[in-house]
Amino acid sequence: MVYFVGAGTGAADLITVRGERLLRQADVVIYAGSLVNPQLLALVKEGCGIYNSATLTLEEVLEIMKNAEAQGRTTVRLHSGEPSIYGAVREQMDELEQLGISYESCPGVTACFGAAASLNLEYTLPGISQSLIITRMEGKTEVPQEESIERLAAHQASMAIYLSAGMIKELRERLIIGGYPEKTPAALVYKATWPEEESYLCTIGTLYDTAQKHGITKTALILVGEAIAHCHYQKSRLYAPDFSTGFRQAKRESIDTNNFPQKGQAHKPKERQRLSVISFTENGSSLSLHLARKLSGETGIEITLYTGSAACAKMQEGMEKTQHPLYVKNIGTWARKQLQEKNAILFIGACGIAVRAVAPYLTDKLKDAPVLVMDEKGQHIIPLLSGHMGGGNELARFLAKILGAEPVITTATDLNGKFAVDVFARKNQLQIANKDGIARVSAKVLRGEEITISIEDGHDDCRQRGAGTAPPGVHIVPYPPTGPVDVLVASQKDSSESAIWLKPKEYVLGFGCRKGKKEEEIAAFILQKLDEAGISKARIAALSSISQKQQEPGIVSWCQKEGIPFITYTAEELRQTKGAFHCSAFVEEQVGVDNVCERAALRFCGPGGKLVLEKCARDGMTIAIAKRKWMVTFDGE
């Protein structure tokens, strides 16, 4: 009898219990040379014949097996890792069948799983990758054209590349040609789980340089894919409270609670805040890493670290269990990109650096992203820009709280604890039609004068609940007002005179598309439908879709440029949305729900929402537009 046994990834104690038992019982062991940990050979019994297959041909290996079988002896063919992966076992099995010799297989742990354990990786992160490709470069063994590195790279999945450490330069080029960006996370793992293991985190672009620097030319596994950075992923649905299994019933009430307005609250979308942090010194870099760890929980903030110091970036390479800062050569160019993408920016360093970096790219106080500065000791955090409309003041207070720092707030209304009309507008998703009115209303507030607000009938949430309606210094007057008011909150501007007009963002886009749709196609489709419906982009409260589209580049980019929140819901959450929809069995098979765009639009709206544009499809895209029942509240002001 011949047993093909997987020795595991390298560490002697990673062989399976069955594999160890077979080794102890074997009369003959044929092991795979330097690829198998020699400590395993200490398990064999006295008198066992031991052969190193590294010096043998296939015919010589078979001759040993044949002789052992003739003597009634048990043979263990000890392969490295998992024999079914690059183990050349099938040819041995076929020969044994010809010889009439029985055989069985005992699985082992392959190298990519040992490497994953060493780096604490999960290859299949929801929203990032749900596939692991195990492959190799062409060497002495050919690879089918359909399985070339370029073709496999096009899937953008997690990839483990074996037997290719000596061809890393060519591998890097072919991965990039296939579609992986140069900055895609990568890792080199030399002799995974062996005592002499070495592992280095890098990017596809720096793979070759990393291998050269550390002298890696063989016995190494190359891993590539966004999952290696283990960030920006979605949580598994398996443990979500609203997900049913054979052992646990979904808590249905949690779905409604999380996504619909609570008592006394206006609807507030759950969109993750994107925070880009840049530092310039070793102390600043350490502080940014500390902040990233603090934000690693459910904070609603998606953080990306950068550094303006090449030395700091180099020093952080190879760090495990955290995100090392990306090197930025030109701070101004970097700042422009962050502002265009509406990312909140935190500079760890001098205020002057921040001011000079962002000044040329500022556009509008109502649209600019928040910019904050923190000293490299983490003692003070200053919101420089968009303290109100961008939420910079709130972000500063939040970061200060988790870091034990002091928020330095300079906006007058905050300092004096007064009503801020622009904060009121942002929290209630109201468009400021005339921004010059902000200063006029704020000046009146700071002088201690009472301001008047008129809210379109049926939309004052506090009044509908019979609760107190306004903070001190604010007087609510009936709608429509009979005379001039300071603030008018209404869908349409009538003859009423006001210092500032706040228009509700009362429309929601529901959107779905095939993977890989370009931003230009998405923008053209959306703008066409908005134009046909006579709806301005400024009136859009959010674009919503299914959670599988959370990282869809075209949608994300368009929403960032337009400053429109992008909200996603799970298939289970969309199924809970009530209504008559244009259903598709194909869509349900693909994503788990029969309609995405209509359900997503109404899901965001909550109670009282209605479709004003039913599902429209074009070139692999679908869109629906819903009108939400908007409400304003002073809670929290």
C-alpha positions in Angstrom: 0.0 0.0 0.0 1.3 3.5 -0.9 0.1 6.6 0.9 0.6 10.0 -0.6 0.9 12.3 2.4 1.1 16.1 2.5 3.8 17.3 4.9 2.2 20.7 5.3 3.6 24.2 4.7 6.9 23.7 6.5 6.6 23.7 10.3 6.8 20.1 11.5 3.7 20.4 13.7 1.5 21.5 10.7 1.3 18.0 9.3 -2.2 16.5 9.8 -2.9 14.0 12.6 -3.6 11.3 10.0 -0.3 12.2 8.2 1.7 11.8 11.4 0.1 8.5 12.1 0.9 7.1 8.7 4.5 8.3 9.0 4.9 6.4 12.3 3.5 3.3 10.7 5.5 3.4 7.5 8.1 0.8 6.5 9.4 3.0 3.6 9.3 6.8 3.3 10.2 8.6 0.1 10.3 12.3 0.9 10.6 15.5 -1.3 14.2 16.5 -0.4 14.7 20.0 1.0 11.0 20.9 0.6 10.0 18.7 3.5 11.1 19.6 7.1 13.6 17.0 8.1 12.2 17.0 11.7 9.3 14.9 10.3 11.7 12.1 9.6 12.3 11.8 13.3 8.8 10.4 13.6 9.5 7.2 11.6 10.1 3.9 13.3 13.4 2.2 13.7 14.4 0.2 10.6 12.2 2.3 8.2 13.8 2.8 4.8 14.2 6.6 4.0 14.8 7.9 0.4 15.3 11.4 -0.8 13.3 11.8 -4.1 15.3 15.0 -5.0 18.1 12.7 -6.3 15.7 10.2 -8.0 13.9 9.9 -11.3 10.2 8.9 -11.6 11.2 5.4 -12.6 13.5 5.0 -9.6 10.8 6.2 -7.2 8.4 3.7 -8.7 11.0 0.9 -8.4 11.3 1.6 -4.6 7.5 1.5 -4.3 7.3 -1.7 -6.4 9.9 -3.5 -4.3 8.3 -2.4 -1.0 4.9 -3.7 -2.2 6.4 -7.1 -3.2 7.8 -7.4 0.4 4.4 -6.5 1.9 5.7 -3.2 3.3 3.8 0.1 3.6 5.2 3.1 1.7 4.6 6.8 2.5 5.3 9.2 -0.4 5.9 12.4 1.6 5.2 15.5 -0.5 5.6 19.1 0.5 2.5 21.2 1.2 -0.6 19.7 -0.3 0.2 17.0 -2.9 -2.7 17.9 -5.2 -1.1 21.3 -5.9 2.1 21.2 -8.1 2.9 17.8 -6.5 3.3 15.7 -9.7 1.3 12.9 -8.0 -1.1 12.0 -10.8 1.6 10.5 -12.9 2.8 8.4 -10.0 -0.8 7.2 -9.3 -1.3 6.3 -12.9 1.8 4.1 -12.9 0.8 2.5 -9.6 -2.6 1.6 -11.2 -0.7 0.0 -14.1 1.3 -2.0 -11.6 -1.8 -3.0 -9.6 -0.6 -1.3 -6.5 -3.2 0.3 -4.2 -2.8 3.8 -3.0 -4.5 6.5 -0.9 -4.1 10.3 -0.4 -3.7 12.2 2.9 -4.1 16.0 2.4 -1.8 18.6 3.7 -1.7 22.3 4.2 -0.5 24.2 1.1 2.0 27.1 1.3 -0.5 29.9 0.5 -2.5 29.0 3.6 0.6 28.9 5.7 1.6 32.3 4.3 -1.9 33.6 5.1 -1.6 32.4 8.7 1.8 34.1 9.0 0.5 37.4 7.7 -3.0 37.0 9.4 -4.7 37.4 6.0 -8.1 36.6 4.7 -8.1 36.1 1.0 -11.8 36.4 0.5 -12.8 39.7 2.0 -16.4 40.8 1.2 -16.4 43.8 -1.2 -12.8 43.2 -2.1 -12.4 39.6 -3.5 -14.4 36.4 -3.2 -11.9 34.3 -5.1 -8.4 33.0 -4.6 -6.4 32.1 -7.7 -3.5 29.7 -7.3 -1.2 29.7 -10.2 2.4 29.9 -11.4 4.6 31.4 -14.2 5.7 29.3 -17.1 9.0 27.5 -16.4 10.0 24.0 -17.3 6.2 23.2 -17.1 4.1 25.0 -19.6 0.9 26.9 -18.6 -2.2 26.9 -20.8 -2.6 30.2 -22.7 -6.1 30.7 -21.1 -4.4 30.7 -17.7 -1.7 33.2 -18.4 -0.8 35.7 -15.7 -2.3 38.5 -17.8 -5.6 36.8 -18.2 -5.9 35.8 -14.5 -4.8 39.3 -13.4 -7.8 40.7 -15.2 -10.1 39.3 -12.5 -8.5 41.5 -9.8 -9.0 38.6 -7.4 -6.6 37.5 -4.6 -3.8 35.6 -6.2 -1.1 33.2 -4.8 1.7 32.6 -7.3 3.9 29.5 -6.7 7.3 28.5 -8.2 8.0 31.9 -9.7 10.4 33.6 -7.3 13.2 33.5 -9.9 11.0 35.4 -12.4 9.7 38.2 -10.3 10.7 41.0 -12.7 8.7 39.5 -15.6 5.9 38.6 -13.2 5.6 42.2 -12.1 5.3 43.4 -15.7 2.7 40.8 -16.6 0.6 41.5 -13.6 0.4 45.2 -14.5 -0.3 44.5 -18.1 -3.1 42.2 -17.0 -4.8 45.0 -15.1 -3.5 45.2 -11.5 -2.5 48.8 -10.6 1.2 49.2 -9.6 0.1 50.2 -6.1 -1.9 46.9 -5.6 -0.7 45.4 -2.3 1.6 42.4 -2.5 3.7 40.2 -0.3 6.8 38.0 -0.6 6.8 35.0 1.8 10.0 33.0 1.9 9.6 29.4 3.3 6.3 30.1 4.9 6.0 28.7 8.5 9.5 27.4 8.5 11.8 28.6 11.3 13.7 30.7 8.8 10.6 32.3 7.3 10.9 35.8 5.9 7.9 37.9 4.8 7.8 41.3 3.2 4.8 43.5 2.4 5.2 45.7 -0.7 3.2 46.5 -3.8 3.2 44.9 -7.2 5.3 47.9 -8.5 8.0 47.2 -5.8 7.9 43.4 -5.9 11.2 43.1 -7.9 13.1 45.7 -5.8 11.9 44.0 -2.6 13.1 40.6 -3.8 16.4 42.0 -4.9 17.0 43.8 -1.6 16.4 40.7 0.5 18.0 38.2 -1.9 14.9 36.2 -2.5 15.2 34.0 -5.7 13.6 30.7 -4.7 11.3 28.9 -2.3 9.1 31.9 -2.0 5.4 32.5 -2.5 4.1 35.8 -4.1 0.8 37.1 -3.0 -1.1 39.9 -4.7 -4.5 41.6 -4.3 -6.3 44.2 -2.3 -7.1 41.7 0.4 -3.5 41.8 1.5 -4.0 45.3 2.9 -7.1 44.0 4.8 -8.9 47.4 4.7 -11.9 49.0 3.0 -13.8 45.7 3.2 -17.4 44.9 4.1 -18.3 42.9 7.1 -19.5 39.3 6.5 -23.3 39.0 6.4 -23.1 35.7 8.3 -22.9 37.4 11.7 -25.1 40.4 10.9 -28.1 40.7 13.2 -30.5 40.9 10.2 -29.2 37.7 8.6 -31.0 34.4 9.3 -29.2 31.1 9.5 -30.2 27.6 10.4 -29.2 28.4 14.0 -30.3 32.0 14.4 -33.3 34.1 13.3 -32.7 37.6 11.9 -33.6 40.4 14.2 -35.9 42.1 11.8 -36.4 45.2 13.9 -32.7 46.1 13.6 -33.0 46.6 9.9 -35.7 49.3 10.3 -33.9 50.9 13.2 -30.6 51.3 11.5 -31.9 52.8 8.3 -35.1 54.7 9.0 -35.4 57.9 11.1 -35.6 57.5 14.8 -38.1 59.3 17.0 -37.5 63.0 16.7 -34.7 62.7 14.1 -34.4 63.6 10.5 -33.1 60.9 8.2 -29.3 60.8 8.3 -27.6 58.5 5.7 -25.0 56.1 6.9 -22.1 57.1 4.6 -18.5 56.4 5.7 -16.4 59.5 6.1 -13.2 59.2 4.1 -10.2 60.6 5.9 -6.8 61.1 4.3 -4.0 61.6 6.9 -0.6 62.9 5.9 2.5 63.3 8.1 6.0 64.5 7.5 8.2 63.2 10.3 8.9 59.9 12.2 6.8 61.1 15.2 4.0 62.2 12.8 4.0 58.9 11.1 3.8 57.0 14.4 0.9 59.2 15.4 -0.9 58.5 12.2 -0.5 54.7 12.7 -1.8 55.1 16.2 -4.8 57.0 14.9 -5.4 54.3 12.3 -5.5 51.6 15.0 -7.9 53.7 17.0 -10.2 54.0 14.0 -10.0 50.3 13.2 -13.4 49.6 14.8 -16.9 50.6 13.8 -16.3 54.4 13.7 -17.8 55.1 10.3 -14.4 56.5 9.1 -12.4 55.0 6.3 -8.7 56.1 6.8 -5.8 56.2 4.4 -2.3 57.1 5.6 0.3 59.1 3.6 3.7 60.6 4.3 5.7 63.3 2.7 8.9 61.7 3.9 10.5 59.1 1.8 12.5 57.9 4.8 9.4 57.3 6.8 7.7 55.4 4.0 10.7 53.2 3.6 10.9 52.5 7.3 7.2 51.4 7.4 7.5 48.9 4.5 7.1 45.4 5.7 5.0 46.3 8.7 2.4 43.7 9.5 -1.1 44.1 10.8 -1.4 47.7 9.9 -1.5 50.0 6.9 1.9 51.6 6.2 1.8 55.2 4.8 2.0 55.8 1.1 4.7 58.1 0.0 3.7 61.4 -1.5 6.3 63.3 -3.6 4.2 66.4 -4.5 2.0 67.6 -1.6 0.1 70.1 -3.7 -0.9 67.5 -6.3 -1.9 65.1 -3.6 -4.0 67.8 -1.8 -5.8 68.7 -5.1 -6.7 65.0 -5.6 -8.1 64.7 -2.0 -10.2 67.8 -2.4 -11.5 66.7 -5.7 -12.5 63.4 -4.2 -14.1 65.2 -1.2 -11.9 63.4 1.3 -11.5 65.0 4.7 -7.8 65.8 5.1 -5.8 65.8 8.3 -2.3 67.3 8.2 0.0 66.1 11.0 2.5 69.0 11.1 2.6 72.8 10.8 -0.4 74.8 9.8 1.7 76.5 7.1 2.2 73.3 5.2 -1.5 72.7 5.1 -2.4 76.2 4.0 0.1 76.3 1.2 -0.9 72.8 0.0 -4.7 73.4 -0.3 -4.9 77.1 -1.0 -4.7 76.9 -4.8 -7.5 74.3 -5.0 -10.2 75.8 -2.8 -13.4 76.5 -4.7 -16.5 77.0 -2.5 -17.0 77.1 1.3 -20.2 75.0 0.8 -18.5 72.3 -1.3 -14.9 72.2 -0.1 -13.9 69.1 2.0 -12.9 69.6 5.6 -9.2 70.3 6.3 -7.7 69.8 9.7 -4.3 70.1 11.3 -2.8 68.3 14.3 0.6 68.8 15.9 2.8 65.8 15.8 2.5 65.3 19.6 -1.2 64.9 19.2 -2.1 67.6 21.6 -4.3 69.9 19.5 -6.5 69.5 16.5 -7.6 72.5 14.4 -10.3 72.5 11.7 -9.0 74.9 9.1 -11.7 74.7 6.5 -15.4 73.5 6.2 -15.9 73.4 9.9 -19.7 73.7 9.4 -20.8 72.4 6.0 -18.0 69.8 5.7 -18.4 68.7 9.3 -14.8 69.6 10.1 -15.6 70.8 13.6 -17.5 67.6 14.5 -14.6 65.5 13.0 -12.1 67.5 15.1 -14.0 66.9 18.3 -14.4 63.2 17.5 -10.7 62.7 16.7 -9.7 64.7 19.8 -11.8 62.5 22.0 -10.3 59.3 20.8 -6.8 60.6 21.0 -7.1 62.6 24.2 -6.3 65.8 22.3 -7.8 69.3 22.5 -10.0 70.5 19.6 -9.3 74.1 18.7 -12.6 75.4 17.3 -12.4 79.0 15.9 -15.9 79.4 14.3 -17.7 82.2 16.2 -21.1 80.5 16.5 -19.5 77.4 18.0 -17.3 79.4 20.4 -20.4 81.3 21.7 -22.7 78.2 21.7 -25.1 79.8 19.1 -27.3 78.5 16.4 -25.4 77.9 13.1 -27.6 78.0 10.1 -25.1 76.2 7.8 -24.8 73.3 10.4 -28.6 73.2 10.6 -28.7 73.0 6.8 -26.1 70.2 6.6 -27.7 68.1 9.3 -31.1 68.3 7.6 -29.8 67.8 4.1 -30.9 71.2 2.9 -29.3 73.0 0.0 -28.2 76.6 0.7 -29.5 78.5 -2.3 -27.7 81.8 -1.5 -24.5 81.3 0.6 -24.1 85.1 1.1 -27.0 84.8 3.5 -25.0 82.7 5.9 -22.9 85.7 7.1 -26.0 87.9 7.4 -27.9 85.4 9.6 -24.8 84.5 11.6 -24.0 88.1 12.3 -27.5 88.6 13.7 -27.1 85.6 15.9 -23.8 86.8 17.3 -25.3 90.2 18.0 -27.8 88.4 20.3 -30.7 89.3 18.1 -33.6 86.8 17.5 -33.8 85.2 14.0 -37.0 84.0 12.4 -37.4 80.7 10.5 -40.4 79.7 8.4 -40.7 76.0 7.5 -43.0 74.7 4.8 -46.1 73.1 6.3 -45.8 69.4 7.2 -42.0 69.4 7.4 -41.2 70.6 10.9 -40.6 67.3 12.7 -40.6 68.8 16.2 -43.9 70.6 15.6 -45.4 67.4 14.2 -44.4 65.6 17.4 -45.8 68.4 19.6 -42.3 68.9 21.1 -40.3 72.1 21.6 -39.4 73.4 18.2 -36.4 75.7 18.3 -33.2 76.6 20.3 -32.9 79.9 22.2 -32.7 82.9 19.9 -34.7 81.2 17.1 -38.4 82.0 16.5 -40.5 79.8 14.2 -43.1 81.8 12.2 -46.0 80.3 10.2 -45.6 79.3 6.6 -46.0 81.1 4.3 -44.6 84.1 6.2 -46.5 87.3 6.0 -43.4 89.4 6.1 -39.6 89.1 5.7 -37.9 86.2 7.5 -34.2 85.4 8.1 -34.5 81.7 7.0 -37.0 80.2 4.7 -37.1 76.3 4.4 -39.2 75.3 1.4 -39.2 73.3 -1.8 -40.2 76.3 -3.9 -39.4 80.0 -3.5 -42.5 82.1 -3.5 -42.8 85.9 -3.0 -41.5 85.6 0.6 -38.5 87.7 1.4 -35.7 85.9 3.3 -32.0 86.4 4.0 -31.3 82.8 3.2 -33.4 80.1 1.4 -32.8 76.5 2.3 -34.1 73.9 -0.3 -34.6 70.3 0.8 -32.6 67.7 -1.0 -35.7 65.6 -1.5 -34.7 63.2 -4.4 -32.8 59.9 -4.2 -31.2 58.1 -7.0 -31.4 54.3 -7.0 -28.7 52.9 -9.2 -27.3 49.5 -10.4 -24.8 48.6 -13.1 -22.5 45.9 -14.4 -19.1 45.6 -12.9 -16.5 48.0 -14.5 -18.9 50.6 -15.9 -16.9 53.8 -16.6 -17.6 57.0 -14.7 -18.4 58.8 -18.0 -21.1 56.4 -18.9 -22.6 56.5 -15.4 -22.6 60.3 -15.4 -24.1 60.6 -18.8 -27.0 58.2 -18.0 -27.7 59.9 -14.6 -27.6 63.4 -16.0 -29.9 62.5 -18.9 -32.5 61.1 -16.6 -32.3 64.0 -14.2 -32.7 66.4 -17.1 -35.7 64.5 -18.4 -37.3 64.6 -14.9 -36.5 68.3 -14.5 -34.5 67.7 -11.3 -31.3 69.5 -10.4 -28.2 67.7 -9.1 -28.3 70.0 -6.1 -31.6 68.4 -5.0 -30.1 64.9 -4.8 -29.9 63.7 -1.2 -28.0 60.5 -2.0 -27.3 57.8 -4.6 -28.1 54.3 -3.2 -27.4 50.8 -4.4 -26.7 47.3 -3.2 -23.7 46.6 -1.0 -21.9 44.6 -3.8 -21.4 48.0 -5.5 -19.9 49.7 -2.5 -16.5 49.8 -4.1 -17.6 50.2 -7.8 -15.1 52.7 -9.1 -17.3 54.5 -11.6 -20.1 55.1 -9.1 -17.7 56.0 -6.2 -15.8 58.5 -8.4 -19.0 60.2 -9.7 -20.5 60.6 -6.2 -17.2 62.0 -4.9 -16.9 64.6 -7.6 -20.5 65.7 -7.2 -20.4 65.6 -3.4 -23.4 63.2 -3.3 -23.5 60.6 -0.5 -23.2 57.1 -1.8 -25.2 54.7 0.4 -25.5 50.9 0.0 -27.8 48.3 1.5 -27.5 44.5 1.7 -29.8 42.3 -0.4 -31.6 41.4 2.8 -32.3 45.0 3.6 -33.5 45.7 0.1 -35.8 42.7 0.2 -37.4 44.3 3.3 -38.4 47.4 1.3 -42.1 47.3 0.5 -43.6 48.3 -2.8 -44.4 47.2 -6.4 -41.2 46.8 -8.3 -40.0 45.8 -11.8 -38.6 42.4 -10.8 -35.9 40.4 -12.6 -35.2 36.7 -11.9 -31.7 37.2 -13.4 -30.9 40.1 -11.1 -32.1 38.0 -8.1 -29.9 35.1 -9.1 -26.9 37.4 -9.4 -27.2 39.6 -6.3 -29.9 38.0 -4.1 -32.7 40.5 -4.7 -35.1 40.9 -7.6 -34.6 44.7 -8.1 -31.8 47.0 -7.0 -32.5 50.6 -8.2 -36.1 51.0 -7.2 -35.7 49.2 -3.9 -32.5 51.1 -3.0 -34.1 54.5 -3.8 -37.1 53.8 -1.6 -35.0 52.2 1.1 -33.1 55.4 1.6 -36.3 57.5 1.6 -37.9 55.6 4.4 -41.6 56.0 5.2 -43.5 58.2 2.8 -41.1 57.9 -0.1 -42.4 57.4 -3.6 -41.0 56.7 -7.0 -41.1 59.6 -9.4 -39.1 57.7 -12.1 -39.5 53.9 -12.3 -36.7 51.6 -13.4 -34.9 52.6 -16.6 -32.2 50.5 -18.1 -29.4 51.3 -20.6 -26.2 49.5 -21.5 -25.9 47.5 -18.4 -27.1 50.3 -16.0 -30.4 50.8 -14.2 -31.7 53.9 -12.5 -34.8 54.9 -10.5 -35.6 58.2 -8.8 -37.6 58.5 -5.6 -38.9 61.5 -3.7 -38.5 61.4 0.0 -40.7 62.9 2.7 -38.3 65.4 4.1 -38.4 66.7 7.6 -36.3 69.2 9.5 -35.4 69.1 13.2 -33.5 71.2 15.7 -32.5 68.2 17.8 -28.8 68.4 18.6 -28.5 72.1 17.6 
